[in-house]
Amino acid sequence: MRFGRDLHLHQSPEWVEHHVPYNRLKNLLKIAVERATNEQTCPDFSDVESCLDQSIAVHLRFREKQDNYLRQQVEKTKYYHHISCRVFDPTSMCTLSQIDVEILCKLFSKLSQEAFQLLRYQRLDVEAVSRIYAKIDKHLEGEECHSARPNYLDRFMRQTPASVRMAGKLDLTVARIQERRSDPSRPAYPQPRLYEALRQDHPSTVASMVEESLQQSNLPRELFLFHLLELAVYELRPNTVRTLLFDVLPQNDIAIQAVLLNRLFMVLGLRKVQLSAPYSCTLLCKIQDLLCQVIGRLGPRSEEVLLSEDELGRLPLHYAASAGLFGVCMAIFNVAKSWNTTSRWCLIMHTDKRDCSPLEYAVISNHLDAVLSVLFYLERLLDAPYSDDGIASLLSRMLFTALHYGYEDLISIISWTCSRVCQRPRTCEGASPLHVAARTGRADHVRLLLGNICISDVNSVEPMYGWTALIVACVEGHQSIVDVLLEHGADRDHRDHRGWTAQEHAAFRGHLALAKAIAGPSKWEAGTDGLPAAPLTQQGAMIKALHQRSQLVVYLGSLQDGKQFKHIELRTPSLRSKASDYNLALKVSSPWNNSVRQLNLSLLSDTANQPLIFELPTPTEAELCLELLDLNDGPKGQAQLLGGGTALLMDNLSTFGENRESLVRERTVPILESGSFQVIATVTFTFLIIKPFQHPSIPSVRECFLRYDDFCLVGHRGFGQNVAGHDYLQLGENTVECPVIPISCQSGSFFCRDAQLTRDLVPVAYHDFSLSESGTDIPVHDVTLDQFLHASKIQSPMGHPSSILGNSHYHRNRRSRSLARDNEHGAQQMQERMRHTVDYMNKGFKPNTRGHVIQDSFATIEELLIQLPENLGFNVEITTEAGVAPVAIEINTFVDKILEKIFTLSHSRNIILSSFTPEICILLAHKQQTYPVMYITNAGKAPVLDREKRAGSLQAAVRFARQWGLDGIVLASETLIICPRLIGYVQRSGLLCGSYGPLNNVPENAQVSEVAWGVTRKYTNPTFIAPVRCRHQYSDGRPGRAYCHSTAGPGWR
């Protein structure tokens, strides 16, 4: 889900137009699927395949070009330092000085970074294409799917780029050079006396020793002097540099050449990076001034020298801008004043073999002064009658590069220049700077752009999805940017190509506070364009085959937001470096299953939607094997095993006793290094073991009784959730009698009960996680059935409370529902006992308490199924004890015991199974297909108490429900009331849609939901009779009325 949204974080902005356009391909694929659905035909992916063909061709050409460029850089560096060009042999560096080795190490490190950048480019595009084909596979069947893949993906992946081999060799070479640098026996310079004079900055001594040193060196005179000058620049010795430039070189009839300037600019740039002391910075300025003088003295040769290309296609200005030498750049521009207009434009627009101009190198490296010098020169060129057509494109790319890296100062000056040259800069995908800034979350950048260049672009639309910057900000959940855009007149009612508004995007992704804040007068009238519902599946195709084997479900990382640990923690700097270069992969497998998954660690962004599923022979053999792989270090580019670890997952069950397990499902496994067995990493994952469920009453086939056009009311916790107020009569929840009243209303009504297990594994109807009636915060699963029932009877006149109160006259026969003062004594004592429990302190009361509601004894699930008429539907909401105790009943046992009661006693009753817990829903979907399963979620409603990633939004809930074959979702009514058209989205996704919450009790909300948007299932709260669309008639033909009940209960539309 997040790969496409986070793709820009992994891409190099300067290469973005050469990447495989993943989002464009995904959009084309969606269009093809929607067209096929509307026409009821097989999807035609010809547009997707055509775009893939073109994208892969662009990728391969660009990759080959960058490979060649990188190879030329390496060969040039080795040639200059007289290193063998065939192999990286550190022994060939024995004649180099310490300074040469230091410079060489920095150069190779920079080349290694470029090689890994190219490697990331290749792996990112392979991942993108793989994901596109995974999506295509879902819609194609048989040989058609397998015959298409080799034409594209295999051809794309089987070529091992030279950068892969080059990156590994460069990385190894840098490590070996570092070892050489630490060798104390290596001389600082082969000629110590000459080097000492240079280091002391004695120019006369250096000049006098040149001839003597030439005789001792094997280098030609010109190369020797160039090398000596390079060392003087690197050591920041201005007096020696002056003497060599203006005395020694002229005496030896050596003219200043571009190759010398390029080298000096590059070396000075390497030295500049590590400077911090003020004195050193002063010396660097003096060196830069001397280089400026050299450029100024070129005279008529200036155009020839400064427009000379080297082997890489670069001009001296490329090196100066890349090094951030402001003074040198200005000196070059001052000399260029005397050139003709064509040459002046060529100076600034010339691109090297990497397709980069001097301005691009300055922007990428964030050299503000160098960028200012280029833009100042550009301003003067723009006043000339001749102009270059590529300047607008160049400035646009630089603006987007600065936005990507967050270079605030560069954004300001480039956007101001863009306002003169290109009024509407766009990316290769057609997005404006506001779209990019809105995506990054920087409100200050948005304000800056609106003030400089995007004044009229606030409502500009990118062509792919039809999104405005406001929609982008709502998708990302950036409230501050939304506020800025609305201040500048952003259109809150704009609809994208699929008809979605910014508010609907925000609500869909769980940003409910933002969705409420963006609400305002709308030009769209409610009910005019409700989204139609699509049929779930064909009649009779509801039931899927039961899974008869155990399964292991694994999610890498934690599924709870806010937890600090990641899915993998690397403990060594070298591993972290490899991970940043996309060189590490995690291989996940189970020893009893042939399924193996290999995942690139740098591209795991949304593990909550990427479960790994393995079949198991038996649950006791649940094991998970983890291997950490280096994708580069193996022979012939094969992956090399760095370390591994194994998790024995059944230990989680045996540790806490029979039928008990920890509620913490995360496990952390150490990865031991191959050979040394040292811990080099840890992997955290969340797991679930699914055991099959068997029962003789499971029917072979049974259709789902839920339909889109049916309407049913569902009473949560029976006839209504108990609340603190006394505005209306309340029956005690968690009891038998509370659902009796609505039975006569309509046969399609349901009542909802929370099902839990006692310690002796008896399913009971109880909502809260702890049994506060006991006077403690003990969870329900730690009390027996007798203890559970006794907790409610002690305050009831029918419960014989004499054992508690010690008074025999309570045994007298009394009217069962009389509220005499002496009967209140037990209820008062109960409230005193509960006063210090967590649940009572949070709510200020406890449901089903005598004196507050019409109290009755607690009920078991068996009692409800037996005593209530079969024409009353039963929504069993299975609740696990969260946040009360760290250990609970093993989840398969928990679900199985409840399902046993349901299948034994349900007979012909309509039953719905639901849960807030994703693991419960997964088990219900795998263990049975007789009854529909609904996933309940807050969908981002504040306060967000549940940090479960799969429950954070309507988007996450729909994806989870579809992924595991659930029948529908139930979400907090706020989302659907804010954006009722989202009901249609859920239905078009093949799911039933329901809502819960106190807003369902407001008649206006009910009317809007039913009349305007076709709601057919709903929950409400208080126990009054309210008119709704009639689905039931009395026998004499009179229309019936439906009771509205219970606030926190889900209902279905």
N, C-alpha and C positions, 0 to 999 in steps of 0.2 A: 504493500500500500504506500509506503513512504519512499520507495526507491526512486520513483519519478520525481517526487517533490524534493528529495535531497540530492538529486543527481548533480545539481550545479555546485554543491559543496565539494564534490570529488573532481570536477573537471577543471582543467587549466583554462582560464578565460581567453587567453590568446589563441587557444586551439579549438574553441568551442564549435566553430563552423566546420571543423573536420571530424567531429565526433558523430557517431551514429545517432540520429535524432530519435531517441527512445520515446519521448512524449508524442512526437508526431506519428510515429509508427503505432503507438498504443491508441491514439485517437483514430487513425485509419482503421485499425482493427475493430474498435467499438462501433464505428460507422457501418462496417461490413456486417457485423453481428446484428445490429439493430435493423438494418435493411432486410437481412435474411429472416429475422423474426417477424417483421411486418408482412413480408411476402410469403412466409411459411416455406422457405426453401433452404438449401444448404448455403452456408456463408461462402461468399466469393472473396478470396483474399488476394486477388490479382494486384490491387493497388498496393497492398502491404508488401507483396513480393517485389513489385517494381521499385518501390522506395527502398527496400532492403538491398536490391541489386545495386542501385546507384550509391547508397550509403557505404556498402562494403567496398565498392570500387574506389570511392573517395578515400576511405580509410586506408586501403592497401597502398594507394599511390602516396598518400601523405606519410605513412609509416616507412615506406621504402626511402622516400626523400629524407626523412629525419635520420634514418639509419645511416645513409651515406654521409650526411652532414656530420653526424657524431663520429663516424669512422675517420673522416678527414681531420676533425679536431684532434683526435687521439694521435693520428699519424704525424700531424704537424707538431704537436707537443713533444713527442718522442724524438722526432728528427732534430728539433732545436736543441734538445738536451743530449743528443747522441746516444739514444737508447735503441736497442734492437726493435725493429718494427714488426717482427714476426711474433715474438713472445714477450710477455712481461717478465723480464729477468732482472731482479733487483741487483744482481752481481754486476750488471753493466753500469751501475751508478757509483761504482767504487771511486771513480775519478772526480765525482761531483763534490762540491763543498757543502758545508752545513746549510748555507744560505740557499744554494741551488736546490738542495733536497727539500728545504722548507717551501720554497716557491713551487717546486714540482708537486709536492704533496697537496698544496692548495689548489693547483690547477687540476690535478686528477680528482680531487674531491668534488670540485665544481662539475667536472665532466661526468662523474658518477651520479651526481644529482640529476643532471640532464638525461642520463641513460635511464634512471629509474622513473623520471617523469614520463619518458616515452613508454616505458613498461607499464606504468599506471594507465596511460592512454589506451594501450592495447587491451589490457585486462578489463578495463571499465567497459569498453565497447563489446568485448566478448560476453561479458555479463549481461549487457543490455540486450544483445541479440538472443542470448539464451533465454532470457525472460520473455521476450516476444514469442519465441517458439513454444515456450511452456504454455503461453496463453492460447496460441493457435492449436496446440494439442488438445486443449479442453473441448474444442469445437469440431475437431476432425476425428475420424475413426478409421481403423484398419490400415491398409497399406498406403493410403493417400498421405497419411501423416508421416510415415517413415520414408517415403520416397522423396518428399520435399526437403527433408532436413539435410541430406548430404550435399545438395546443390548449393546451400548457403552456409549453414553453420559449420559443417565439417571442413569445407573449403576455407572458411574464415579462420578456423582454429588450428588446422593442421600445420600451418606455416609458423615456424618458430622464428620470430624476428631476430635480427642480429643484435638488437638492443638487449635481448635477454642474456645472450652470451657475453656481450660487451659489459653489461652492468655487473655481472658476477666477477669478471676479470678485473674491472676497475676497482671494485670494492676490495678484492683481495690485494691488488697492487697498493692501494692506499694503506692497508694494514701493514704490509711489508715495509713500505717507505717509512711509516711511523716507527717501526722497529729500528730501521737504519738511523733515524734521527736521534734515537735514544742511545746510540753507540758512542760512548765517551772517547773512544780512540780515533774517531773520524775528525780530521782537521777542519777548522772553520773555513779555511781556504787553502788550496794547494800551494800557494805562494804566500807564506805567513807575513813576510815583511811588507809586501805590497798591500795585503789586506789590512794590516795594522795601521798603515799610513792612511788608507781609505777610511777606516773606522774612526781614526782620530781627526778626520777631515782636514788633512794637510795636503792641499792640492799641489803644491810645488814638489813635494816628495813623491807624490803619485806620478806626476808628469815626468819626473827625472827617472823613474824606475820602469817606464813603459817599454823602452827598447830592451832593457835587460829581461823583463818579464816575457816579451814577445819571443825571445830566443828559447826560453824554457817551456813555452806553451806549444801545443800541437795545432792550435787554431790559426786560421788566416788572420792577418792584421785587422781587417774590418770586423770580423766576428769577435775577435778578442776585445777590441775597443767597445763594441756594442755591449758585450757581456759585462765589461768593467763598468760601463755607464749604467747598465741595468742594476748592478749591485749597489752602486752609489745612490741611485734613486730609491731602491728598496730600503737602504740603511738611513735614508733621509740626511744626506751629507751635501748641503747646497753649495758649499765652496768647491768641493771636488766635482760636482755636477757641472758647475759653471765653467771650470777649467777644461773639463773634457769636452763640453759642447762647443765652446767658443775659442779654444786654443788648440787642444790636442787633435780633434777631428779635422779642422782646417789645415793644420800642419801636415797631416797625413793625406791631404786631398780627398777626404771622405765627405761626401755631401749628405745632408739630411734626407732620409728616405722614409717612405710611408711605413715600411716594415719596422724601422727603428721607433717611429712615433707610436705605432700600434703596441709594440712591446713595452715601451715606457709607460704608456697610459694604463695598460693592463696591470703591470707590476705595481704602479702607484695606487691603483684601485684596490689591489689585494692588501697593500699596506694600510690603506685608509680605513679598512673595515675594523682593524684591531687597535686603532688609535683612540686614546681617551684623555691622556695628559695634555694640558694646555700647551706645554713647550713643544711636544711632538706635533701638535696641530699647527703650530707656528712654522715649524720646519717644513711641514707638508705644503703650506701656503707658499713658502719661498721656492720650493721645488716646482710648484705649479706655475709660479710667476716666471721662472726660467724657461719652462716649456712654452709658455705664452710668447716669450721673446723669440724663441726659436721659430714659432709659427709666423710671427710678425716679420721675421727676416727672410722668409722664403721668397718674397718678391715675385717675379714673373713665374717662378716654378710652383707657386702656391696651388693653382688649379690642378696642375699635373699631380702633385704630391697628395693633396687632400682628397682628390677624386680617384685615387688609385685603389683598386680592389685587391684584397689578398686572396688566398686559396679558398676562404670561406665566403667570399663575396662581400666582405665588410670594408667600409671606409674607416679612416682614423676617427671620424665623428662617432661611429658605432662604439668604439672602445672608450672614447671619452665620456659619452653619455651613459654607457653601461657602468663605468667607474664612478659616475657622479661628479665629474670634474667641471664645475661651473665655469671657472676661469678659462680653462682650455676650450670649452664649447664657445664661450663668448669670443675668444681670440680667433677661432676658426670662422665664426660668423662675421667678425670685423674684416678679416682678410677677404671673405667672399663678397664683400660689397662691390668690389671692382669687377666681378665676373658678370657674364651675360645672364639674362633671366633664366634661361634653360638650365645652365649649370647650377645656379642658386637653388632652383627647385629640385634638381637632381640630388644636391647635397642633403636636403632634408627628407626627401621622399624615397631615396634609394633603399632597397631591401636586400638583405644578404640571402644566402642559400637556404636560410631558415624562414624566409619571408618576413623578417623583422626589420623595421626601420630604427634609426637612432632614438626617436621619441618613444617607441615601444620598449626598448631596453631601459630607458630612464624611468618610465612609468612602472614597469614590472618590478624594478629594484627600489621604487619609492624614493628616487633622488629628486627632491623638490626643486633644488637650485638648477639642476640640469634641465628639468622640464620647463622651468621658467625661462631659461635661456632659449630653448627651442621655440617656445610659444612667442617670446618677444621677437625673435627672428621671423617667425611665421606672420606676426602682425604686420611687419614691414613688407613682407612678400605679398600679403593680401591687398596692399594698396597699389601694387603694380598691375598693369593691364593684363598681363598673362597670369593664369592660375592653373593649378593642377586639379584635374577632376577627382583625384583620389584623396584629396585633403579632407573632405567631409567624411568619407568612410573611415579614414585613419583616426580622426578625432572622435568619431562615434565609438570605435573599438576601444580607444584609450579611456573614454569616459566609463564604459562598461567594465573595463579592467579595474579601474580605480574603485568603482562601486563594489565589485566582487571582493577585492582585498580590503575594503574599508579605509582607503587612504583619504581622509577628510580634506586635507589641504589640496590634494590633487583634484578631488571632485570639484572643489570650489573654482579653481582656476581653469580647469578644462571645460567645465560646463559654461563658464562665462565666454570662453573662446568659441565653443560650439554655438552659442547663441548668435554669433556673427556669421558662421559658415554653414551650419546645418541646423535648421530650425526644429527638425523632428528626427533626432537620432533614433535608430532602431537596431535591435539585435538581428541575427540571421533568422530568428524565429518570429520577428516582427514585434517584439516587446519594447516598450519605451523605458527610459531610465527610471520613471516612477514605478513601473512594474518591478524592476530589479531591486530598487531601494525598498519597496514595500515588502518584498520577499525576505530581505536581510533583517528587517526589524528595526532599522535605524530611523527614528522619527526626525532626528536632526538632519539627516541626509535628504529626507523627503522635503522638509522645509527649505533647505538650501536649493534643491532642484526647482521647487515651485517658484522661488524667487529669481532664479537665473534663466532657466531654459524651458521649463515645463509648465509655464503659466496657463497655456491653453490646452495642455495635455492631461488635465486632471481626469477627464472622462474618456481618454483614448482607449481603444479596444485592441487587444492583441488578437491576431487572426485565428489562432489555433482553437482556442476555447471560447473566444469572445469575452474574456475577462477584462475588467477595468482594474486599476490599481487598488480601488476599494475592495473589490472581490478578492484580490490576492492577499490583502491585509487581513480580511475576514477568514480566509482559508488558513492562514498561518496563525491567526489568533492574536494579532498585534493591535491592542486597544489604542495605544498612543498614536499609531499611524492612522488608524481609522478616524480618530478625533481631528488630526491635522487635515486629512483629506476632506472631511465634512466641513471644516472651517472654510476651505477653499472651494466649496460648491460641488463636491463630488455627488454624483447622481446615485442615490441609495436605491432607486427603483430599476436601475438598468438590469436587463436580463441577458444572460450569456446565450451561446448557441443552443444550449439544451433547455433554456427557459428558466434557469435558476437565478435568484437575486443574491446580493451580498449577504443579506440576513439569513437566507436559507442555507448558504454555504457555512456560515458561522454556527447555526444551530445544528446542522448535520454533523459537524465535526466536534460537537461538544462544547463550543464556546458560547454558552447560554447567556452569560452576563453581557458579552459583546453583542449578541443577537438582540437582547432587550434594549441595549443602549442605542442601537442603530435604528430602532423602530421609530417611525414617524408617519406623517401623512403620505399615503400611497396613491399613485395614479391608477393602480390596478384595483378593480372591484372584486371582492371576495366571491368565490364560487364561479367565476367566469371561465376558468381554465383548469379545473381540477384534473390531476393526472389519472388516466384510466388504469384500472387494475387488469393485470394479465392472469390467465388461468395458471394455477399452480403446476399441475401436470395433467396428463390425460386421465380420464376416468379409469379406475382400476389399477393405475400405476403408482399408487401411493406407497404401498408396502414394499420395502426393500428386504433383501435376504439378510437374515440374522447372522451376526458374526459369532461363530462357534469356537473361535480360538482366542486365546489371551493376546492382548496387545500392549505395547509399551509406547506411550506418547511422551515425547521429549521436546521441551522448549529451551533453547539456549538463553541463559540469563534469567533474571527474575521477571515475573509478570506483575509485580507491584511497583507502581511509580513511586519515586522518592527514595528508593533504596540505593545506597552509595556504590555497591559493588557492580562491576560490569560482567558481561558474559565470560570474558577472559582477562586475567591480569598477568602481564608479562613482567618478569622480575629482573631481567638483564637489559642494559641499554642496547645491546646489539639486536635483541629480539624486538624491542620497541621500534628500532630503526627499520628493521625488515617489515614490520607491520605497517608502518607509515608508507612504505614503498610497495605495498600490496604483495609482499613476497611470502606471507605466512598464510597457511590454510589449515583448517581443522578437519580431520577425517573422523566421522562419527559412524559407529557400526555396533551391531549386536552379534555376539558369537553364534547365536542360533538362527541367524537370518542372513540371507545373501544381500540384503539391501545395504548399500554403503553410500553415505553422503559426504561430499567434500565441499567445504564452505570457505570462501575467502574472508578472512577475519575483518578486513577493512570495509567490507560491503554489507556487514550484518547490521542493518539499522532498525529493522522492525521485526524482531524475532517473535513477537506475540502473534504474528500472522504466518509464521513459517514453522509449524510443528513437524517434527520428525517422527514417523510412525514405524514401528517394527513389530512383526508378529512373533509370538513366543510359544514354544511347545507347552510350557506350563508356567504359571506365575512365579513359581519358586526359582526359575532360571532367568530371572530378569537381571541382565547385566548390560552395561554400556561401556564400550571401548572408545577411548579418545586418543587420537594421534596428532601431534603437532608436526607439520611438514614445512620445509623450506622449498619453495617452488623453483629455486634457481641453482642451489648448490649441488644437486645430484649430477651424475654423469650424463652427458648428452642432453642437458637441460631437464632431466627428470627430477621429480620431487625427492627430497632427501628427508628421512625420518630424523627429527630432532629429539623427540621424546614422546612418552605416552603415559596413560593411566587408565585404570579400570574401576568402575563403580559397581559394587554388589548391592543392588537396590532393595532386595528383600530384607536387608538388615534393618530398614526403616520400620518393618512390621514386627520383627522378632524382638526388637529392643524394648518395646513398651508393653509387652504382654499380649495375650491372646485377643484378637479382634481389636487391637488398639494400634494407633499410628500417630505420628506427629502431624500437627496441622501445618507445619512449615515444610513446604514441598521442595524448597531449594536444596540442592546438594552441591558442595564444592569439592572437586577432585584435584589433587596435585598432579602435575605433569612432571615426570622424572626424566632427566636427560639421559639419552642413550649412552651407556658406558659409565658415566660417573654416578648416575642415579641421584644427582642433586635436583632439588625442586627448581625448575626454571619458569614455571607458570602454574596458574590455577584456572580451572574452568568451572563456572557455575551454571547449573541448569535446573529447570523445574520439570518434574516428571509425574506421570500418572500411569498406573497399571490397571488395565481393563480386564476384568475376569468375566467370562460368559455367564449368563443367567439362564437357568432351566426351570420350567414350571409346566405341569401337565395341562393347565388351563389356557396356555397361550394359543390363540387361534392361528391357523395357517395363513388366513387372509382376512383382513377386516378393513373396510374403507374408513377413511377419516371422516367424522361426522361434521367437522367444521367447514363452513362455506363462506365465501366473501360477502354474500348478500344476506347472511343470517345476522340477527341481532340478539345478543344475550347480555343480561346483567349478571355480574359476578359479585356476590357479597363477600368481601374480604374478612377473614376471621369470623365467618358466620354471617350474622345479621348486621355487623358493623364493627369497625375498630373502635375500641373504647378510647375516649379522649378526656382531657382534664375538665372541660366545661360541663355545665348542666343545662345546656340549651334545649335538649330533647331527651326523651327517654332512651336509655341504653340497656341492652341485654349484655350480660357478661360474655366476652369473647372466650374462645377455647372451650366452649361447653356444647352440650348436645342440643339444648332447646333453642339456641340463638338462630339457627337457620329454618325453624319450623314455619314462621309467619309467612315468608315469601313463597312458600311452596305453591299456594293457590293462585299466585299471580300469573304465571305463564310457565308452560312446561319446558321452555328452553332456558330457564334461569339456572345459574350455577351458584354454588357457594364455595368459597376458597378457604382452605385450612392449611396451616403450617404443620408439617409432619416432622417429628423428631423421634429418636429412639431413647428408651431408658437403658439403664445399665444391664437389665436382663433382656435386652433386645426386643422390647415391645414397642410398636409404633404408637405414638400418642399425638394428640392435637395440641400444640403449644407453640406460641409465636416467639416469645422472648428467649434469649440465649441462656439466661440464668434463672433458676427457680427462686426468686426473691421471697416467695411465701415461706420458705424454710428459715428465713432470717439471715441467710448468707448468700454469697454470689456463686453458689454451686451450680455447675451446668447440669442440664437435664440428663445427659448421658451418664452422670455419676450417681443417680438415684434409681432405686428400683421402682417398679410400677406401683407397688403399695405405698411407698413413700411419696411418690408423685401425687396419687389420688388423695392421700391423707392431707397434703398441704392445702387442698381446696376445701376439704370437708370440715376442717376444724373451725371455720368461721361460718358454717352453714347450720341452720336449725335442724336440717335433716342429717347432719353429719355426726350427731352424738358427741359434742365437744366436751363432755364431762371429764374425759381423761386428761384434757388440757386444763380446764377451768377448776376441776375438783369439786363440782357442785352437783349433787344427785338430782336436784329438782329440774335440771335441764332435760331429764329423761321423760318428762310429762309430754303427752301427745299435744301438739299445738298445730294450728293452721300453718301449713308449710311455708306460706309466703307472707305471714304476718310479720310486721316490722316492729315488734315490741322493744322497749328500751332494754330489757334484760337480755334480749338476743343480740343487741349491738355490742355487748361486752366483748364477745369473741372477736368481732370484726375490728374493734378498736385495738385490742391486744395484738391482732395480726398486723395492723398498720404500724404499731410501735415497733414490732419485730423487724419490719421491712424498711424502717425509716433510714437506716444507714447502709442499705444495699445500693450498689451502683445504679441499677435500673430505676429505683425509686428516687434517688437523688437527682437523676437526669430528668425525669418526667414530672416529679412531684406527686405521683400517684402510681398505682399498680392496677392493670386491667383485672376485671372480674373480682373486684373487692366489694364486699357487702357494705352497704351504706352509700356507695358511689354509683353502683349499677345494680341491676337485678342479677344477683350472684347465683351461680349454680356450680355443681361439681365439674371438675375437668373430665375430658372425654378421651377415649382411645380412638384410633382410626377404625378399629373393628366395630366399636359401638356406632360410629357415624355411618358406616357402610351398611350395618344391619338395621338400624332403627329408622333411618330416613328413607322416604319413598324413592323408588328407582327412577321416577320421572324427574327428580331433582339432580342436575349435574353436579359433579364434584371436581373442583380444581385443587389438586394436591400440590401444595407448594412445599417442596422439600428443603428444609433449612438445616444448615450445618452450624455448629457452635463456633462462631468466629470471635476472637478477641476475649474470650472468657477463660479458656484453659489451653495450654499448649498441646495437649494430647486429647484425642477424641476417638470415637469408634472408627475402625477402618472403613474407608469410604465405600468399598464394594459391599461389605457386610451391611453398612448403613442403608444403601440403596436397595440391596436384595431383600432385606426384611420388609421394607415398605412395599416393594413390588409384590412380594408373596401375599401380603394381605389384600392388596388391590386385585390381583388376578384370582384369588380364592373367593372373594366376597363381592366383587363388582357386578357380576352377572351381566345384565344388559344396560347398566347405568353408563351414561356418557361421562367420561373422565378425561381431564386435562392434567398433564404433569408439567410443573414449572419450577424454576429455581433461579435465585440470584447468583448462584455459584456456577461458574463455567464448567468445572469438573463434574458436578452433578448432572448438568445437561449433556455432557459428552457420554457419561455412563448410561443415562436414560436412553439416548439415541442409539447406543450400541447394544444394549441389553434387550430392548423390545422395540417393535414398530407398531404395536397395536394401538397405543394411545398417543395423541399429539404431544409434542414437547415444546414448551415456550421458554424463551430466555428472558428474564426480567433484568432491567438495568436502569440506573439513574440517568444515564446518557448525558453526564456532565452537569446535572442539577446541583446547585450549591445548597448547603455545604457538601463538598465532595469528601465523604467519609471512606468510601470504598476506593482504594487506589488501584484496583484491578485494571490493567491496560485494556482488557477485552470488554470492559464496561464503561469506558470513558466517553463514549459518544454513540450516536445513532449509527454512524458509519462503521465503527468497530463492532457494534452489536449485529448489524446486518451481515457483515463479513463473517463473523463467528458463526452465526446461525446457518448461513449458506454453506460454510465450510464443513460443518458437522451434520448437515442434513436435518436441522431442526425445522419445526413447522411454522414458527413465528417468533416475534419478539413483543415484549411488553415494556414500555418505557414511561418515565415520568411525564405526566400530561403537559408540563410546561413546554416541552419541545414541540408538540403537535399543536398546541394552542397558539404559540408564537408563529409557527410556520405549518399550517395545516396541510399544505400541498405535499409535505414529506410523507403523508400517509400513502399517497399514490406511489412514491418511490419505493416504499417498503413492499407494497403489493406488486409492483412491477418486478421486484426482485424475487417473486415467488414465495413471499412470506405473508402470514397473517399479522395484523398489526393491532396492538392493544395499548391502553394507557391506564395509569393509576395516579392517584394523588388528590388532594383537596380541591384543586381547580375543577375536577369533574363534577363537583357538587353545585357549581354556579350554573344556573339555568341558561344564561347567555352563552356560556361555553358549550353546553350540551347542544343548544340549538344550532350554533355555528358548525359544530362537528358533524351533526347528523344531517342537517338540511343542505348545507353548502358543500360538504365534502363526502357525504355518503357513509358516515360512520354507522357500523352495524353492531358493534360490541363495546361496552363501556362499563366502568366502575364508578360508583358514587358513594357518598359517605353516610349522611344521617338517616335515621329510621323514620322518615316521613314518606308519604306517597306523592310522587311527582309524575305528571303526564309525560309520556314519551311516545314515539311512534309505535302504534299497537301492532304486535305480532301474534296476539292471542285473542280469541273471542270466546265468550261464554256459550253454553249450549243453546241459549235462546237467540243468539246472534248479536247480543250486545257487545260492543268493543270492551276489551279488558284494559286494565292499567298495569303498568310495570312498577315495581318498587325499586327505588334507587338506594343502594346501600354501600356503606363501607369505604373509607377514604383511601387507605394505602393498598387497595387491592387492584390487581390488573384486570383489564377488560379488553375485549377484542373488537376491532373494527372490521 
